[in-house]
Amino acid sequence: MTDTKSLTQLGAKVAQPASPDEAVLETVPFARRDGAPAIVRLTCPEFTSLCPVTGQPDFAHIVVDYAPDRLLVESKSFKLFLTSFRNHGAFHEECTIMIGRRMVEAAKPLWLRIAGYWYPRGGIPIDVFWQTGTPPEGAWLPETGVPPYRGRG
């Protein structure tokens, strides 16, 4: 059984963090086995943040794939972390990379990649991709499953 005594959010009523800096990404132990590394995928098809200039909402489909080493990102804390961006003003690139870096800081995975598929602002969709390095040998890396934006055509 996984030790969950250190978790402060799972199973508890938790207030929404006011900002990504206040949000806590919690982890749980992961018993990595011999053989090809596992790839864990976390997706958020309804991510929101704010434009730092206009204050208008921005929307994205976020896909994170990572190869855990000894820790997994606990999913409720991940959800709370992502929703903390709702009142956070930052450009698409900054939000996407900040999510990836915070996950690396918390879970110290063997490898991580993040894709942020941002819906058009001013008619231009912005897609942001970031990863920590070369994927682990033998890992199965699925496509992100998000097609490029094609508009109404």
N, C-alpha and C positions, 0 to 999 in steps of 0.2 A: 504494500500500500504506500502511496506517495505521502510524504510528510507535508501537511498543509497548515501546520500550526503557526507558521510565520506570516501567513496571508492575512491581510487586514481588510480586503475588499470583498472577496468571494464569500457569499453567504451572509453578507452584512448589508444594511442599508447605508449607502455611501452618497454623500453630496457630490454633485457634478464639480470637478475641478474647474476653477475659474480661468485657468490658462494651461498651456502645455508644460510650462515650467513648474507648475504646482502639481501636475498629474504624476502619479507614481506607477511605473511599470513594474509589476511583480512577476516573479518567476517561480517555477516549481522544478524539482529535480527531474532529470531525464536519464534513464538507464540506457545509454547507447550500447548497442550490440555490435559484434564483429560483422564485417561485410559492408556493403554499400551504405553510405550515410542516408538517413531518412531526410526527406524534404517536407517541411511543414508549410502549408499555405494559409495565410490569413487574408481575407478580402473585405473590403468595405465599399460597396457599390454606391453608397449615398454619403460620401464624405463632404463636409462643408467647412469652409473657412471664410475669412473676410478679405476683400481687396484692401491693401494697406493705404491706398490713395482715396478711393471713393467710399469705402465702408460697405459696399454692396457684397452680397454673398457670392462665393465661388463654389462650384460643385465639381467633384472628381470621383472617379472609380479607382480605388487604391488596391493594388495586389502586392502582397509581400510573400516571398518565398525564402525560407531559410533552412539551413542544415544545422540542427541543434547539436551542441557538443554535450554539455552536462546540464543545461538548463532549457526549459521551455518558457515562452512568454505566456503568462496566465491570461486567458481570453477576456475575462471581465475587466481586468485592469487595462488591457489593450483597448477595449471598447471605450472605457472612460477616458483614456488618453486621447483617442481619436476625437471623441465628442468635445474635448476641451478646446479644440481648434475652432469651434463654432463662433467664438467671440475674439478670435486671434487674427490680427491683421498681418498678413505676410504674402509675398508673391508665391506663385505655384511652385517654383523651383525650391524655394526655401522650405516650404511646408513638407514637400515630398522628401527631401534629403534629411530634414530634421527628424521625421518619423523613422527613417532607416537608421540614422546615427543613434537615436535613443534606444532602439531595439538592440543594436550592437552593444551599446554600453550596458544595458540591463542583462542580456542573456549570453553575451560573448559567444555567438554561434561560430561554427566552422566557416560559414559563408552566408551571405544575405544579399538578396536583390529586391529592389522595390520599383514598381511602375506606378506612376500617377498619370491617369488619363483624365485630363481636365476638360470640361465642357467649354465650348467657345465663349470667349469674352471679346467683344468687339469684332466678332466674326472669325476669330482665330483660335482653334483648339491648340492647347499646349500639352504635350506629353513629356513627362520627365522620367528618366531612368537612372538608377544608381545601383552599384553593387560593390561589395567589399574586395573582390578579387576574382580569381579563377574558381569556378565551381569545383567541389570535391570530385575526385575521380570515381567513376562508377555510379554517381547520383543520377537519378532520372529527373530531368527538368522539363516539366510540361510547359506548353505555351501558356501565356498569361490568360488567354481566352477572351481578351478584349479586342475587338476589331478597331482599326483606326476610324476616326470620325469621318463620316461620309455625307453628313447633312441629309437633305431630303432627296438626294439624287439617287 
